């Protein structure tokens, strides 16, 4: 009954609904870079870290962390498009921990079991995985959540909840001979 009602409405009323009920094009387009939600995702770069908030599905579930493997565009009739991201997902139970200072750490060798590797690009939040200063060769990295940027003069939704927490934890910093200091004033910002 539902299918007949939708088909009838699609045939007689709504061209957009007809396109959405149709099949996608027989090909997909793969991209190396994608701008979504105020983030610039790039394959194979440090900007390829992905966070999907567990609350994105209406619950208060766990956050999922991954690395971007592929960006796909699927085209439907009428110019409708869906962007998907294929990701390697890390185990959010055994692979993600908080240290004594509340900093999130991730084991890049962990892997989430299952076959759900695709997400809608609109669900993605950008994160960076940075190696430890004390042990740069370790598989344990720090998770840094990014704020969305204003792109091409378009403002970001003012109602969007900030991704970085406003409360900071002040901890003493230990410096060693292996500490790295970078003077960012000598670098040009890429547009």
N, CA, C and O of each residue as an XYZ file, in Angstrom:
764
protein
N       0.826     -1.186      0.000
C       0.000      0.000      0.000
C       0.879      1.263      0.000
O       0.638      2.199     -0.763
N       1.902      1.271      0.869
C       2.792      2.429      0.965
C       3.492      2.680     -0.369
O       3.569      3.815     -0.838
N       4.013      1.582     -0.986
C       4.723      1.719     -2.259
C       3.822      2.291     -3.343
O       4.250      3.136     -4.129
N       2.571      1.831     -3.386
C       1.629      2.326     -4.394
C       1.340      3.807     -4.180
O       1.260      4.576     -5.138
N       1.185      4.202     -2.917
C       0.904      5.607     -2.610
C       2.071      6.493     -3.029
O       1.868      7.528     -3.663
N       3.280      6.093     -2.681
C       4.473      6.868     -3.040
C       4.638      6.922     -4.555
O       4.906      7.987     -5.112
N       4.480      5.777     -5.226
C       4.616      5.747     -6.684
C       3.591      6.646     -7.349
O       3.911      7.355     -8.303
N       2.361      6.625     -6.853
C       1.305      7.470     -7.407
C       1.659      8.943     -7.234
O       1.535      9.734     -8.168
N       2.104      9.305     -6.022
C       2.472     10.700     -5.766
C       3.654     11.121     -6.638
O       3.694     12.240     -7.149
N       4.605     10.217     -6.799
C       5.781     10.530     -7.607
C       5.406     10.739     -9.065
O       5.941     11.632     -9.722
N       4.486      9.921     -9.578
C       4.095     10.028    -10.982
C       3.266     11.279    -11.249
O       3.348     11.854    -12.335
N       2.477     11.701    -10.281
C       1.520     12.762    -10.535
C       1.873     14.107     -9.907
O       1.350     15.133    -10.343
N       2.724     14.134     -8.920
C       2.921     15.386     -8.194
C       4.350     15.891     -8.154
O       4.597     17.068     -8.415
N       5.282     15.031     -7.835
C       6.579     15.518     -7.408
C       7.706     14.925     -8.246
O       8.021     13.741     -8.130
N       8.302     15.748     -9.079
C       9.416     15.318     -9.919
C      10.634     14.936     -9.061
O      11.343     13.976     -9.366
N      10.862     15.699     -7.989
C      11.991     15.424     -7.087
C      11.867     14.025     -6.488
O      12.856     13.296     -6.401
N      10.675     13.653     -6.082
C      10.439     12.332     -5.504
C      10.692     11.241     -6.536
O      11.199     10.172     -6.193
N      10.344     11.496     -7.796
C      10.614     10.528     -8.856
C      12.113     10.260     -8.968
O      12.538      9.113     -9.099
N      12.905     11.324     -8.917
C      14.355     11.164     -9.019
C      14.916     10.361     -7.853
O      15.773      9.497     -8.042
N      14.432     10.646     -6.650
C      14.942      9.946     -5.470
C      14.552      8.473     -5.457
O      15.281      7.643     -4.913
N      13.404      8.141     -6.055
C      12.982      6.743     -6.132
C      13.712      5.989     -7.233
O      13.724      4.758     -7.242
N      14.318      6.716     -8.157
C      15.027      6.091     -9.262
C      16.369      5.530     -8.827
O      16.805      5.708     -7.689
N      17.000      4.858     -9.750
C      18.313      4.269     -9.463
C      19.398      5.304     -9.748
O      19.200      6.198    -10.570
N      20.535      5.189     -9.079
C      21.626      6.130     -9.353
C      22.258      5.846    -10.710
O      21.979      4.827    -11.341
N      23.102      6.754    -11.138
C      23.852      6.562    -12.381
C      24.685      5.291    -12.253
O      24.972      4.837    -11.146
N      25.064      4.729    -13.374
C      25.800      3.461    -13.360
C      27.286      3.649    -13.070
O      28.067      2.712    -13.240
N      27.681      4.816    -12.646
C      29.081      5.084    -12.316
C      29.142      5.986    -11.086
O      28.167      6.652    -10.737
N      30.288      5.991    -10.446
C      30.538      6.917     -9.339
C      31.815      7.682     -9.667
O      32.650      7.220    -10.444
N      31.949      8.847     -9.068
C      33.151      9.654     -9.261
C      33.917      9.665     -7.947
O      33.345      9.891     -6.881
N      35.213      9.420     -8.039
C      36.075      9.403     -6.862
C      36.859     10.711     -6.805
O      37.344     11.200     -7.825
N      36.979     11.271     -5.606
C      37.687     12.528     -5.408
C      38.845     12.337     -4.437
O      38.823     11.440     -3.595
N      39.863     13.199     -4.567
C      40.992     13.184     -3.637
C      40.810     14.202     -2.521
O      41.487     14.138     -1.494
N      39.885     15.148     -2.730
C      39.672     16.218     -1.756
C      38.189     16.530     -1.685
O      37.466     16.407     -2.674
N      37.743     16.937     -0.498
C      36.327     17.221     -0.302
C      36.169     18.318      0.742
O      36.811     18.278      1.791
N      35.313     19.301      0.454
C      34.971     20.342      1.421
C      33.574     20.037      1.922
O      32.628     20.018      1.135
N      33.425     19.799      3.215
C      32.104     19.496      3.764
C      32.033     19.970      5.213
O      32.991     19.810      5.969
N      30.913     20.547      5.594
C      30.676     21.013      6.968
C      31.735     22.003      7.460
O      31.948     22.126      8.667
N      32.391     22.700      6.552
C      33.426     23.650      6.949
C      34.801     23.019      7.113
O      35.714     23.659      7.634
N      34.961     21.779      6.677
C      36.237     21.066      6.788
C      36.769     20.744      5.400
O      36.000     20.534      4.462
N      38.082     20.708      5.280
C      38.734     20.293      4.046
C      39.378     18.935      4.290
O      40.408     18.839      4.957
N      38.769     17.892      3.750
C      39.313     16.542      3.882
C      40.152     16.236      2.653
O      39.758     16.554      1.530
N      41.310     15.617      2.866
C      42.220     15.293      1.782
C      42.745     13.879      2.002
O      43.187     13.544      3.101
N      42.698     13.057      0.971
C      43.166     11.677      1.091
C      44.656     11.627      1.399
O      45.444     12.392      0.844
N      45.028     10.721      2.289
C      46.424     10.466      2.575
C      47.164     11.552      3.318
O      48.389     11.484      3.427
N      46.481     12.539      3.826
C      47.130     13.630      4.559
C      46.712     13.569      6.018
O      45.850     12.779      6.405
N      47.340     14.420      6.816
C      46.967     14.470      8.230
C      45.544     14.977      8.399
O      44.945     14.802      9.460
N      44.992     15.611      7.351
C      43.619     16.112      7.418
C      42.601     15.043      7.042
O      41.459     15.366      6.714
N      43.000     13.778      7.085
C      42.081     12.708      6.702
C      41.471     11.996      7.907
O      40.844     10.950      7.741
N      41.637     12.534      9.108
C      41.023     11.935     10.293
C      39.535     12.244     10.345
O      39.121     13.371     10.077
N      38.735     11.247     10.690
C      37.272     11.368     10.690
C      36.730     11.053     12.077
O      37.177     10.116     12.740
N      35.760     11.852     12.501
C      34.981     11.585     13.714
C      33.515     11.589     13.320
O      33.039     12.532     12.688
N      32.798     10.532     13.694
C      31.343     10.508     13.574
C      30.815     10.417     14.989
O      31.044      9.434     15.694
N      30.103     11.461     15.393
C      29.577     11.495     16.757
C      28.464     10.469     16.897
O      27.582     10.370     16.044
N      28.517      9.711     17.981
C      27.487      8.709     18.235
C      26.117      9.321     18.362
O      25.116      8.665     18.073
N      26.051     10.568     18.789
C      24.768     11.245     18.953
C      24.167     11.654     17.613
O      23.045     12.159     17.577
N      24.879     11.451     16.522
C      24.373     11.821     15.199
C      23.166     10.971     14.823
O      22.405     11.339     13.928
N      22.987      9.851     15.489
C      21.842      8.982     15.227
C      20.773      9.123     16.290
O      19.909      8.253     16.405
N      20.801     10.191     17.070
C      19.746     10.454     18.035
C      20.018      9.934     19.431
O      19.300     10.299     20.363
N      21.014      9.106     19.610
C      21.329      8.579     20.936
C      22.535      9.281     21.515
O      23.034     10.256     20.952
N      22.989      8.789     22.621
C      24.206      9.349     23.215
C      25.305      8.302     23.125
O      26.065      8.106     24.073
N      25.386      7.632     21.984
C      26.319      6.538     21.796
C      27.759      6.984     21.715
O      28.076      8.166     21.848
N      28.620      6.019     21.493
C      30.056      6.261     21.407
C      30.404      7.020     20.138
O      29.705      6.927     19.129
N      31.485      7.765     20.205
C      32.021      8.416     19.022
C      32.882      7.416     18.264
O      33.530      6.559     18.864
N      32.881      7.532     16.943
C      33.651      6.632     16.095
C      34.743      7.434     15.401
O      34.490      8.506     14.851
N      35.963      6.902     15.435
C      37.117      7.565     14.840
C      37.652      6.709     13.700
O      37.685      5.482     13.793
N      38.069      7.370     12.625
C      38.597      6.640     11.488
C      39.533      7.494     10.664
O      39.789      8.658     10.976
N      40.037      6.884      9.601
C      40.879      7.581      8.631
C      40.229      7.451      7.262
O      39.729      6.388      6.895
N      40.243      8.530      6.525
C      39.593      8.596      5.222
C      40.372      7.792      4.189
O      41.579      7.973      4.032
N      39.670      6.898      3.483
C      40.287      6.085      2.438
C      39.851      6.511      1.038
O      40.634      6.449      0.090
N      38.580      6.949      0.916
C      38.043      7.264     -0.405
C      36.851      8.213     -0.271
O      36.089      8.132      0.692
N      36.699      9.110     -1.246
C      35.560     10.029     -1.307
C      34.830      9.737     -2.615
O      35.424      9.798     -3.691
N      33.546      9.422     -2.517
C      32.762      9.050     -3.692
C      31.551      9.956     -3.856
O      30.929     10.365     -2.875
N      31.222     10.266     -5.113
C      29.991     11.002     -5.415
C      29.097     10.099     -6.253
O      29.498      9.613     -7.311
N      27.880      9.881     -5.765
C      26.881      9.107     -6.495
C      25.850     10.097     -7.016
O      25.330     10.915     -6.257
N      25.557     10.025     -8.304
C      24.632     10.963     -8.929
C      23.317     10.266     -9.260
O      23.297      9.151     -9.780
N      22.225     10.949     -8.948
C      20.877     10.492     -9.285
C      20.306     11.448    -10.325
O      20.908     12.479    -10.624
N      19.154     11.106    -10.869
C      18.489     11.974    -11.835
C      18.169     13.326    -11.225
O      18.084     13.461    -10.004
N      17.991     14.326    -12.075
C      17.616     15.648    -11.601
C      18.734     16.410    -10.928
O      18.483     17.420    -10.271
N      19.974     15.946    -11.079
C      21.102     16.643    -10.473
C      21.308     16.356     -8.996
O      22.117     17.020     -8.348
N      20.596     15.387     -8.452
C      20.773     15.023     -7.041
C      22.067     14.241     -6.868
O      22.408     13.392     -7.692
N      22.785     14.538     -5.785
C      24.069     13.893     -5.524
C      24.159     13.480     -4.066
O      23.595     14.123     -3.181
N      24.878     12.396     -3.839
C      25.178     11.949     -2.483
C      26.683     11.724     -2.416
O      27.250     11.022     -3.253
N      27.329     12.323     -1.416
C      28.758     12.111     -1.210
C      28.947     11.118     -0.075
O      28.369     11.269      1.001
N      29.760     10.105     -0.329
C      30.073      9.090      0.672
C      31.562      9.122      0.969
O      32.376      9.479      0.117
N      31.902      8.743      2.192
C      33.300      8.604      2.579
C      33.532      7.169      3.031
O      32.818      6.647      3.887
N      34.536      6.549      2.446
C      34.943      5.215      2.873
C      36.070      5.405      3.876
O      37.038      6.116      3.609
N      35.936      4.761      5.035
C      36.894      4.987      6.119
C      37.411      3.683      6.699
O      36.736      2.655      6.666
N      38.612      3.749      7.228
C      39.141      2.695      8.099
C      38.750      3.122      9.508
O      39.153      4.192      9.965
N      37.972      2.297     10.199
C      37.479      2.654     11.533
C      38.327      2.001     12.604
O      38.665      0.820     12.519
N      38.668      2.786     13.616
C      39.437      2.287     14.750
C      38.484      1.792     15.829
O      37.359      2.279     15.944
N      38.929      0.836     16.606
C      38.112      0.267     17.684
C      37.872      1.338     18.744
O      38.799      1.757     19.438
N      36.623      1.773     18.862
C      36.294      2.867     19.788
C      36.208      2.409     21.241
O      36.122      3.242     22.142
N      36.230      1.097     21.483
C      36.178      0.583     22.858
C      37.590      0.326     23.378
O      37.976      0.862     24.417
N      38.360     -0.488     22.662
C      39.707     -0.839     23.119
C      40.783      0.103     22.586
O      41.868      0.190     23.160
N      40.491      0.806     21.496
C      41.512      1.628     20.850
C      41.524      3.087     21.252
O      42.487      3.792     20.951
N      40.474      3.569     21.930
C      40.402      4.982     22.322
C      40.379      5.073     23.840
O      39.554      4.437     24.496
N      41.285      5.862     24.391
C      41.398      6.020     25.853
C      41.610      7.489     26.193
O      42.031      8.281     25.351
N      41.310      7.839     27.443
C      41.637      9.166     27.970
C      42.807      9.010     28.915
O      42.826      8.096     29.740
N      43.791      9.901     28.801
C      44.902      9.837     29.745
C      44.528     10.573     31.029
O      43.404     11.055     31.167
N      45.468     10.658     31.965
C      45.183     11.248     33.281
C      44.819     12.728     33.198
O      44.223     13.270     34.130
N      45.170     13.389     32.088
C      44.858     14.807     31.909
C      43.588     15.035     31.094
O      43.234     16.177     30.798
N      42.905     13.953     30.733
C      41.674     14.069     29.959
C      41.884     14.170     28.459
O      40.943     14.468     27.723
N      43.105     13.926     27.994
C      43.417     13.985     26.570
C      43.051     12.645     25.932
O      43.394     11.585     26.457
N      42.349     12.700     24.792
C      41.967     11.480     24.089
C      43.144     10.930     23.298
O      43.823     11.660     22.576
N      43.373      9.630     23.449
C      44.439      8.935     22.734
C      43.821      7.819     21.908
O      42.795      7.256     22.288
N      44.446      7.497     20.775
C      43.936      6.436     19.915
C      45.080      5.530     19.486
O      46.186      5.993     19.202
N      44.798      4.238     19.443
C      45.759      3.256     18.955
C      45.481      3.057     17.468
O      44.453      2.486     17.100
N      46.380      3.519     16.619
C      46.176      3.443     15.179
C      46.298      2.026     14.632
O      46.028      1.799     13.453
N      46.699      1.074     15.463
C      46.719     -0.329     15.044
C      45.393     -1.028     15.322
O      45.170     -2.142     14.848
N      44.515     -0.387     16.082
C      43.233     -1.022     16.390
C      42.325     -0.940     15.167
O      42.439     -0.020     14.357
N      41.428     -1.908     15.045
C      40.494     -1.913     13.920
C      39.128     -2.325     14.429
O      38.994     -3.292     15.178
N      38.120     -1.581     14.015
C      36.746     -1.898     14.384
C      36.271     -3.052     13.516
O      36.399     -3.008     12.293
N      35.731     -4.069     14.136
C      35.226     -5.219     13.383
C      33.890     -4.854     12.753
O      33.084     -4.143     13.353
N      33.665     -5.337     11.559
C      32.421     -5.069     10.855
C      32.688     -4.595      9.442
O      33.835     -4.409      9.036
N      31.618     -4.405      8.708
C      31.743     -4.070      7.298
C      31.134     -2.717      6.946
O      31.048     -2.368      5.769
N      30.716     -1.959      7.941
C      30.137     -0.643      7.683
C      31.252      0.380      7.547
O      31.605      1.059      8.511
N      31.798      0.486      6.358
C      32.941      1.369      6.148
C      32.546      2.718      5.566
O      33.367      3.635      5.544
N      31.303      2.864      5.090
C      30.872      4.102      4.443
C      30.014      4.954      5.368
O      29.219      4.441      6.156
N      30.194      6.275      5.254
C      29.324      7.234      5.936
C      28.918      8.293      4.921
O      29.577      8.471      3.897
N      27.830      8.991      5.215
C      27.494     10.173      4.428
C      28.508     11.250      4.782
O      28.838     11.425      5.955
N      28.998     11.961      3.801
C      30.000     12.998      4.065
C      29.479     14.036      5.050
O      30.257     14.620      5.804
N      28.187     14.266      5.049
C      27.603     15.264      5.951
C      27.706     14.867      7.421
O      27.508     15.711      8.295
N      28.009     13.609      7.710
C      28.157     13.148      9.095
C      29.567     13.357      9.638
O      29.798     13.177     10.834
N      30.500     13.729      8.789
C      31.917     13.759      9.164
C      32.311     15.039      9.891
O      31.908     16.142      9.522
N      33.102     14.856     10.921
C      33.795     15.929     11.620
C      35.282     15.630     11.460
O      35.688     14.468     11.492
N      36.091     16.664     11.287
C      37.515     16.446     11.047
C      38.304     16.392     12.344
O      38.111     17.209     13.245
N      39.194     15.414     12.419
C      40.136     15.305     13.529
C      41.531     15.054     12.957
O      41.691     14.608     11.821
N      42.526     15.354     13.778
C      43.916     15.053     13.443
C      44.429     14.049     14.459
O      44.059     14.092     15.632
N      45.276     13.154     14.006
C      45.949     12.215     14.901
C      47.421     12.612     14.932
O      48.127     12.484     13.932
N      47.878     13.093     16.084
C      49.257     13.558     16.188
C      50.079     12.600     17.038
O      49.607     12.137     18.076
N      51.295     12.299     16.614
C      52.136     11.397     17.395
C      52.594     12.045     18.697
O      52.618     13.269     18.829
N      52.949     11.214     19.633
C      53.436     11.671     20.932
C      54.812     12.315     20.778
O      55.638     11.851     19.992
N      55.049     13.379     21.529
C      56.362     14.024     21.515
C      57.384     13.118     22.194
O      58.529     13.016     21.755
N      56.952     12.458     23.275
C      57.869     11.583     24.015
C      58.219     10.326     23.226
O      59.351      9.846     23.287
N      57.240      9.790     22.482
C      57.466      8.551     21.751
C      56.871      8.679     20.344
O      55.793      8.142     20.088
N      57.552      9.378     19.430
C      56.984      9.649     18.108
C      56.782      8.410     17.238
O      56.016      8.463     16.275
N      57.440      7.308     17.545
C      57.294      6.090     16.749
C      56.180      5.180     17.257
O      55.949      4.111     16.693
N      55.498      5.589     18.304
C      54.421      4.788     18.883
C      53.180      4.827     17.995
O      52.973      5.776     17.239
N      52.359      3.784     18.096
C      51.081      3.747     17.384
C      49.998      4.506     18.132
O      48.899      4.703     17.613
N      50.309      4.934     19.358
C      49.351      5.703     20.151
C      49.508      7.176     19.778
O      50.584      7.752     19.937
N      48.423      7.783     19.279
C      48.423      9.181     18.861
C      47.389      9.962     19.666
O      46.455      9.386     20.224
N      47.569     11.270     19.717
C      46.611     12.166     20.365
C      45.559     12.570     19.339
O      45.878     12.840     18.182
N      44.291     12.608     19.779
C      43.191     13.029     18.905
C      42.946     14.519     19.122
O      42.702     14.960     20.245
N      43.015     15.283     18.048
C      42.736     16.715     18.108
C      41.527     16.990     17.219
O      41.564     16.745     16.014
N      40.458     17.501     17.824
C      39.239     17.826     17.080
C      39.359     19.235     16.524
O      39.793     20.146     17.229
N      38.983     19.421     15.277
C      39.116     20.709     14.595
C      37.808     21.485     14.628
O      36.722     20.916     14.737
N      37.947     22.790     14.530
C      36.771     23.652     14.360
C      36.526     23.819     12.859
O      37.470     23.863     12.070
N      35.256     23.912     12.473
C      34.981     24.166     11.053
C      35.429     25.568     10.666
O      35.461     26.470     11.504
N      35.771     25.748      9.407
C      36.248     27.028      8.892
C      35.205     27.646      7.980
O      34.336     26.946      7.459
N      35.288     28.955      7.787
C      34.444     29.642      6.817
C      35.098     29.451      5.457
O      36.269     29.780      5.269
N      34.335     28.917      4.515
C      34.878     28.625      3.196
C      34.203     29.491      2.138
O      32.978     29.613      2.126
N      34.978     30.080      1.268
C      34.479     30.851      0.127
C      33.462     31.906      0.528
O      32.491     32.130     -0.194
N      33.667     32.551      1.657
C      32.784     33.622      2.070
C      31.457     33.185      2.655
O      30.636     34.031      3.011
N      31.223     31.873      2.765
C      29.968     31.398      3.340
C      30.146     31.239      4.835
O      31.101     30.608      5.289
N      29.245     31.799      5.589
C      29.315     31.708      7.047
C      28.833     30.340      7.508
O      27.997     29.712      6.859
N      29.362     29.893      8.624
C      28.942     28.634      9.228
C      27.730     28.898     10.099
O      27.607     29.968     10.696
N      26.848     27.938     10.170
C      25.626     28.057     10.961
C      25.964     28.494     12.378
O      26.749     27.839     13.064
N      25.373     29.602     12.816
C      25.657     30.154     14.146
C      25.153     29.250     15.258
O      25.606     29.355     16.398
N      24.223     28.365     14.938
C      23.678     27.463     15.953
C      24.517     26.204     16.127
O      24.220     25.374     16.987
N      25.566     26.056     15.316
C      26.392     24.858     15.396
C      27.147     24.820     16.728
O      27.742     25.812     17.146
N      27.112     23.693     17.363
C      27.802     23.520     18.637
C      29.307     23.462     18.392
O      29.746     22.739     17.497
N      30.113     24.203     19.162
C      31.561     24.163     18.947
C      32.116     22.772     19.222
O      31.644     22.065     20.112
N      33.129     22.392     18.440
C      33.697     21.059     18.582
C      34.771     21.007     19.656
O      34.957     19.975     20.301
N      35.472     22.104     19.851
C      36.488     22.131     20.889
C      35.826     22.489     22.205
O      34.904     23.304     22.244
N      36.284     21.896     23.251
C      35.729     22.206     24.555
C      36.316     23.525     25.040
O      37.510     23.779     24.881
N      35.457     24.371     25.640
C      35.892     25.681     26.104
C      36.730     25.602     27.374
O      37.470     26.532     27.692
N      36.615     24.507     28.091
C      37.373     24.340     29.323
C      38.716     23.722     28.971
O      38.775     22.683     28.314
N      39.780     24.354     29.403
C      41.095     23.783     29.149
C      41.699     23.310     30.462
O      41.432     23.856     31.533
N      42.502     22.300     30.344
C      43.169     21.749     31.517
C      44.622     22.190     31.452
O      45.327     21.880     30.492
N      45.065     22.906     32.462
C      46.438     23.376     32.490
C      47.301     22.327     33.166
O      47.062     21.948     34.313
N      48.298     21.868     32.446
C      49.215     20.876     33.002
C      50.639     21.332     32.731
O      50.902     21.996     31.729
N      51.547     20.982     33.611
C      52.943     21.345     33.360
C      53.472     20.603     32.139
O      53.122     19.448     31.897
N      54.311     21.279     31.383
C      54.893     20.675     30.192
C      56.322     20.277     30.504
O      57.110     21.065     31.027
N      56.636     19.038     30.170
C      57.998     18.554     30.364
C      58.734     18.661     29.033
O      58.270     18.139     28.019
N      59.866     19.327     29.038
C      60.657     19.457     27.830
C      61.852     18.518     27.911
O      62.457     18.328     28.966
N      62.162     17.949     26.779
C      63.330     17.080     26.711
C      64.144     17.498     25.490
O      63.763     18.409     24.754
N      65.235     16.839     25.297
C      66.078     17.170     24.146
C      65.386     16.802     22.837
O      65.813     17.244     21.770
N      64.318     15.995     22.902
C      63.606     15.579     21.698
C      62.423     16.490     21.394
O      61.717     16.270     20.410
N      62.190     17.516     22.225
C      61.056     18.411     21.996
C      61.252     19.166     20.688
O      62.375     19.495     20.307
N      60.147     19.432     20.013
C      60.182     20.097     18.725
C      59.441     21.416     18.824
O      58.287     21.456     19.251
N      60.095     22.486     18.435
C      59.461     23.797     18.431
C      59.356     24.251     16.984
O      60.334     24.200     16.239
N      58.177     24.693     16.589
C      57.945     25.126     15.220
C      57.532     26.586     15.235
O      56.617     26.969     15.963
N      58.198     27.394     14.444
C      57.847     28.800     14.308
C      56.929     28.930     13.094
O      57.394     28.944     11.955
N      55.620     29.026     13.347
C      54.640     29.057     12.267
C      54.632     30.384     11.515
O      54.027     30.473     10.447
N      55.281     31.404     12.039
C      55.275     32.707     11.371
C      56.059     32.686     10.059
O      55.885     33.581      9.233
N      56.909     31.694      9.851
C      57.694     31.647      8.623
C      56.983     30.895      7.499
O      57.496     30.837      6.382
N      55.816     30.321      7.775
C      55.085     29.555      6.771
C      53.954     30.374      6.183
O      53.336     31.188      6.868
N      53.692     30.150      4.908
C      52.557     30.793      4.256
C      51.332     29.914      4.433
O      51.430     28.687      4.428
N      50.179     30.546      4.591
C      48.933     29.801      4.746
C      48.407     29.451      3.369
O      48.298     30.310      2.493
N      48.075     28.157      3.184
C      47.561     27.671      1.908
C      46.089     28.013      1.772
O      45.308     27.766      2.691
N      45.705     28.574      0.645
C      44.289     28.909      0.394
C      43.550     27.743     -0.169
O      42.354     27.843     -0.441
